Amino acid sequence: MGGPLIALMPEVPPTFIARLRDILQLRFTPMFATLPASTLQGISPASPFRRLVKVLGYTAARLIGNIFQPIRNPETLQGAVWLYVVSQNNYESLHFVREALSDAVLVAGQSKQIGRYNAVVNRLSLRRKLLYYWQFPLALAGLIRIEGTRAWRFFDLIFSAVGYYEVYRRALRYYRPSAVVFANDHNDDTRALLLACRAEGVPTAYIQHASVSTSFPPLGFDLSLLEGQDALDKYRQCGPVHGEVQLVGMPKADEFLSMRNQNPTVQRVGLACNLLDETKALTSVLNYLISKFSNLTFTFRAHPSDTRDFSFLKLQHPNLQFSNAKQESVFAFLTKQDALIAADTSTHLEATLLNVVGLYYRFNTHANTDDYYGYVAHNLIERANTLPELAALLTTYQAHKPLDIYQRAAYYNATLGTPDEGRSRERAVRLLNQWLKTVA
């Protein structure tokens, strides 16, 4: 369940234009540029004027606001192992390391939103980020030469990425962490810290927190702990795989694998949506299913980053249950379901591990994300292209749900069916400890 050193670590790009291109890698992929307009609007507005308003708001609320925001970290960052998080999901994926390593601390950027964990994460000051915005006109011009109109389309994202690398290099020199552990490899602030670590000689490790995509940057950490062969195969398509790779299973699933669904029929159905899914399509599917399956209990769960107001669904369907992703973990939600209907989300993999039937149904028409994680192609879940097909699958599983569905996930979870099943955390911590001893 591991691999050798595969390639030497790449050098840090020598110019700030090249570094920004690396930091913003995902933003310049064909997949990102062709996201549905409704999804992109929340990330980068289509209107140049609205992008400018967003830049001004970012400047006032984040850049200038950070200057007046005091930082009082509850823990000492000097010489510690940093667990760098950029979301609530990241926190939940790395917290087990914090519990296992006495010198590990959870760290995030100064104003980064970490959901319900905002108050307990240590913060890295970004006050000096403001000093580097003289670079923005040069950065925009340089990236337009490389990426053409796509750079202008996302100039607000370029603006927000400026300064991360320089500020994080300064933080690394000041605190001198013994290592930095990541759970994300493609956000702009994450990639900036990764490049800063390379420049400052700080060892880096990566613990996969969700299914990966072939649109991600090449794997570039000193140690990467991946969940299974699927992740490694996809990273090989992203480019050269750098550093040591070990397959450890899914640490965040350990405590729930003993709670696998043993119901022989489907009675409770969860519907999970992400930011790509269209409200109109979600509403139509729920209207159809609830009217057709009055004997089933349906639960709706939006992504924790989704800001849409779905309260109208409760008015339309008083018996519809809701799972609040900001308060209830995905595994706690799944333990209450017999089947899951969703489009492109790693929740399908987590459901399969708990022996919950996964049904793939698209709530958008974005061609570049069709079966984004390859779950249908690898027979992890079944696909329905129409509402009658979806209803037919549900009817079949209402009559009988197999108890060995979880075995489909072996390609994605390396410990499934091995003595290490349910002990991914122990395996990950053991490998981390061994690695830390070699880099200390």
N, C-alpha and C positions, 0 to 999 in steps of 0.2 A: 504493500500500500504506500509506495513512495517512489521517488525518483532521484537521480543523481544531479550534480551541478550540470546544468544544460548549456548555459552560455554566460560569458562574462557580462557584468552589469554595464549597460550603456552609459556613455558620458553625459553629463549635464549639457544641454544645448548651450552653445557659447554666447549667443546674443539674446537680448530680452524679447525680441520678436519671435525667435525660434522657441524660446521657453514658453511664451504665451501660446504659441501654436500647439505645443505639447500639452500644456495645462488645459486648453480648450478643445482637446482632440475630439471628444464626443460631439461637441457642438457643430463640428464641420463635417460630420458623416452624412451620407445621403439619407440614412434613416431619420436623423434628427431634423433635417431640413424639410422633410416631407411629412412630418407629424400633422395630424388633423389641425385645422386652423383654431378650433376651440381649445385644443390642448396647448398649442404654441402661444396662444394669447395670454395664458397665465404665466408663461415663462419669459416670453419676449413678444410684446405687442406688435401687430402687423404695421400699425401706423408709426412712421418716424417721429411724429409729434408725441405720441404716447410713449415711445421709447425714451424720448428726451425727458418727458415728465418723470418717467421711472428713474432715469439717471439722477435727476435733480432730487427726487425723493430719497434715493439711496444715499446721495451725498449728505443731505440734511439729517436723515434718521440714523444712518449707520456711521458714515465717516466722521461727521461733526459730532453726532450723538455719542460716539465712542469716547471722544475726548473728555466728556463730562460724566462718563459712567465709571464709577469706581470698581476696581477688581479686587475682591477679597477671597482668595482661593482657600477652601477648607483644608487643603493638603499641600505638602511640600512637593514642588515639581523638580527641584534640583536633583540630578542624578537618578531620577526615577525611570521606570518603564512607562512610557506614555501609551495609553490606549486612546487613539484619536477617533472621535465619533462626529458624524455630521447629521444624525437623525435619531429618532427614538428607536428605530429598528437596529441601528448600529449599536446603540447603548445596550440593548437587550442581547445582542449577539456577542458582545465583548465583556459583559459584566462578570461572567464566570471566571475570566482571567483575573479580574480585580479581586475576586474572592480567593483565588488560589495563590496569587503572588503578592507577598507582603509589600513589595516596593512598586506595585503597579498603581497608576492613577488614571482616571478617566478625564480626558481633556477635549475641549472644543474651542472653536474660534469665539471671539468676544461676544458677538451678538447672535450666534448660530442658534436656531430654534431646535431644541432636543425634546420637544413634547413635554410629557409630564416629568421629565428628568432635568428640566432647565436649571433648577435651583441647586442641584447636587453635583453638577459637572464643573470641574476646574476650567478656568478660562485663560486663553492666550490673548494678550492685549493686541488690538489692531489699531491703536491710536495713531501710530506712525504711518499707517497705510496712506493717509492723506498726503504725505510728503512725496509720494511717487506718482501722483496723477499728472505731473508735467509730461510723463511718458505717453499718456493716452493718445494725443494726436499722432505721434510717431508710430505707436502700436497699431492704430487703426489704418494708417497709410500703408504700413508694412504688411499687414494681414490682407488688405485689399489687393496688394500686388500678388500675394500668394493664393488667396481664396476668391478673389473677384467680388462680385456683388453679395456673396454670402456673408462676407465680413461686415459689410454695411448693414445687411439685414439683421445681424446680431450684435450691433455695436454696443448695445446696453450690456450684454453679457461680457464683451471684451472689457468694458469700463469696470465692471464689478470685479473682474479677475486681476486687474492691475494692482501691484503692490503686495500681493500675498507672498510671493516668493521671497522678496527682500525682507519683509517683516518677519517671516518665519525663520529665515536664516539668522536674523538677529536674536530671535527667541531661543533658537538652538544653541547659539554661542553663549547666551546668558545662563540658561538652565542646564545645558549639557546632559540631556537625558541619556540613559544607557542604551535605550533602543526605543523605537516607535512602532507600535502595532496598529495596523489599519483594518477596517472592515469594509472600506469603499476604495475603489481604485480609479474612479472616473470623474468625480466632482472636481470643480476647478480648485477649490481650496485644498482638497485632498492631494491632488496632483502637484500643487505648488509646494506643499509640505514634503511630499516624496522627493521632489527635485532638490529642495533645500537640504534634506537629509543626506542625499548623495553628495551635495557640494560640501557639507560639513563633516562628512564621514560618520554619520550616525546610522547604525544598523537598522534595517527595516524588516518587518514581518507583516503578513497579510493573512487574515482569517476570513474566508468567504462567508458572507452573511445572507446571500440570496442567489438564485440562479443567475448565471452570467450569459452574456450575449456575444456574438462574433463582431459586434460593433464596438466592443470595449477596447481600451488601449492594450498593447502587448504587456504581458505579465513582467513586472520589473522590480520585484522585492528580493531581498536576500534570502528570505524563507517564505514560502507560500503554503498555507494549509488549506487545501481544497476539499470540497465535500465528496467528490467522486470523479469517475472517469469522464463523465459528460463535461464537467468544467475544464478539465485538462485538455480534452479534445477541442473544445471551443477556443481556449486560449492559444492553442497551437495554430488555429486559423487566424488569430489576431496578429500574429507575428512571432518573432523569436521568443521563446520562453527562457527567462533569465532566473538565475538563482536556484536554490534547492526547493523541490516540490514534494510535498507529502499529502496523501489522501487520508483524511481523518473522519469522514462522515459529517453529520450535521450536529454540532454541539448543542445548539439551542433546542433540539428535538429530544434530547436524552430523557428528560424526566417525563415525557409524554408517551414514549413508545410502549410503556406498560399499560397504557390506557387505550389501546387500539380498539376500534369499533367492532363489536361482536354481533351487532344486530343483523339478523338474516334477511331483513327487508329494509327498504328505504321508507322512512316515515317523516324525517326532518331534512329539509333542504336549505342549504345556505347559498346565497347569491352574493358574490364578492365583485366589486368593481374597482377599477383604477382610473387614473387621470385621463387615459385615452378614451374611455368608454363614454358614449353619448347619452345624455339624460333621456332623450326621447326614446332611444332604443331600449334602455333599461326599463323605462316605464311600460313600454309595449310588452316586453317579455313578462314582467311581473303581472300585468293585467291578464295576459293570456294564461299563464300558469296557475295563478290563484283562482281564476274562474273555472279552469278545467280540473284542478286537483284540490277540491275543497277538503279532502281528508288528509292533506299534507300540511305540515307546519313549515312556513317559509321565514327565513331570517335574512335581512339585508345588511351588508357590511361594506362601507366605503373605505377607501384607502385613508390612512391617517393624515396624509397631506392634502386630501380633497377638501376644498372650502365650499363646495356647493351645498345648498340647503335642500335636503331630501325630506323635509318634514311633511311635504305634500303627499308623500307616499303613505304616511300613516293615516292621513285624512281619507285617502282613497280606499285604504285597506286596513281597517281597525285591528284585524288579527295578525297583521304582518309584524314580525319581531325585528328588532334592530340590535346590532352589535356595534358598540362604539370602539373603533380601533385605537383611540387615544387612551382608553381605559381598560380594554380587554385585549389580552395578547391573542395573536392569531391561533395559537394552539388551544387556548382556552375556548375560543370560538369554535374551532373544529371538533373538539370533543363533544360538542352538543349537536353535531350534524351527522347525517348518514350519507349525504351526497352534497357535492359542491358544483355549482354552475358558475363559470367565470370565463373570461377570455384570456388575455396574456398577463399572467401573474404567477409568481413562484408559489402562491398559496396552493396551487394544484399539486405541487410536489409535496408540500407539507401535509395536505389532505391525504394523498396516497399513502404516505408513511403511517398514517393513523387508520388505514383501511377504510377511508371515506371515498366513495365513488366520485371521480372527477369527470365532469362533462364540459367540453369546450364549446362555447358559443360566443360568436363575436358580436360586440355591441358597437362596432365602428367599422368603417370601410377602408382603413389605412392599409394599403397593400404591403408595405415594408415591415409590418409587424404581424403578419399572418403566421400563426404558430411560432411566435417570436423565440420561444425557448426550446422548440423542437419536441415538446411533450407528445403531441399527436403523432409525429413522425416516428418516435421511439416507443409508441404504444403504451405510454404511461397513462393516458386518458383517452376517452372516446370523443369523437367530434359530431356535432349536429349543425347542419348548415341552414336548417329551416326550423320554425317553431313546431310543425308536426313531427319532424325528426327528433327534436328535443323531447317532446311529449312521449314519443314512442320509447325512447331510452329510459325515461323516468318510469314509464309503465312497466317495462321489463324489470327494472331494479326494485320496483314496488313489490313484485312477486318474489324475487330472489336476489339477494346481494351476496356475492362470494366472500369468503372470509380470508382469502389469500391475495387480495388486491395489492396489498403493500409490497408483495414480492416484485411487482413491476418496477419498483424504485431502485433496484440494485445498481443500475447503471449510473444513477445519480448520487447514491449514498454508499461509499466504499465499505462501511462496516456492517451493512445489512447482511444477516445470515452468518456473521463471523463472531468469534468470542468477544470482539470489541463492540458488538451491537449494544447501543444504550450507554456506551462508555466513551463517546467521542470527546467529551470534555476532558476526561482523564488522559486520553491519548494526545489531545492537542496541548494540554498543559505539560505533559511529559516531554513532548518534542520541543516546545518552547523553552523549557528549562534547559534541556540539553543544548539547544542552539545558543541561548543566552550565555552559557558557560564558555562557549567557544568564541564569542564576540566581546566578552567583558574585558 
